[in-house]
Amino acid sequence: MFPLLGEGIWSTIQERIGYRVQGTIRDIMDGKYYIDLCKEGQFLHNKSNISFIFNTDGAPLYSSSSVSLFPVFLAINELPSPER
């Protein structure tokens, strides 16, 4: 059910970091700003560092409640989009 658990996730990330087609934008890793962060001296130049997309939004649990729920979504950019 979850093929990328454990070591599989890290090996998938490392494979994707090493694979990039010049001039073709297919995913976030091909974008100008991501590529700039991969240059020497930048955060993503170290292959042990990864980047995330972090989203959250609040929603009331039900209309007459003062209690809200804030789900958090965290996606690893370096994973292929189907596994994110």
LINVENRA-V999572 format. One record per pair of residues at least 12 apart in sequence whose ideal C-beta (glycine too) atoms are under 10 Angstrom apart, sorted by the first residue. I is the first residue (numbers start at 1). J is the second residue. Records with the same first field share a line. If there is no record, write none. Layout:
I=J + J
This chain:
2=83
3=83
4=76 + 79 + 80 + 82 + 83
8=83
9=76 + 78 + 79 + 83
10=48 + 50 + 78
12=76 + 78 + 79 + 80 + 83
13=47 + 48 + 50 + 76 + 77 + 78 + 79 + 80 + 83
14=47 + 48 + 50 + 78
15=78 + 80
16=29 + 76 + 77 + 78 + 79 + 80 + 83
17=29 + 38 + 44 + 47 + 48 + 49 + 50 + 78
18=47
20=34 + 35 + 38
22=35
26=81
27=77 + 78 + 79 + 80 + 81 + 84
28=51 + 53 + 75 + 77 + 78 + 81 + 84
29=44 + 51 + 77 + 78 + 79 + 80
31=77
34=51 + 77 + 78
37=49 + 51
38=51
44=77 + 78
47=78
49=78
50=76 + 77 + 78 + 79
51=75 + 76 + 77 + 78
52=73 + 74 + 75 + 76 + 77 + 78
53=73 + 74 + 75 + 76 + 77 + 84
54=72 + 73 + 74 + 75
55=71 + 72 + 73 + 74 + 75
56=70 + 71 + 72 + 73 + 74
57=69 + 70 + 71 + 72 + 73
58=70 + 71
59=71
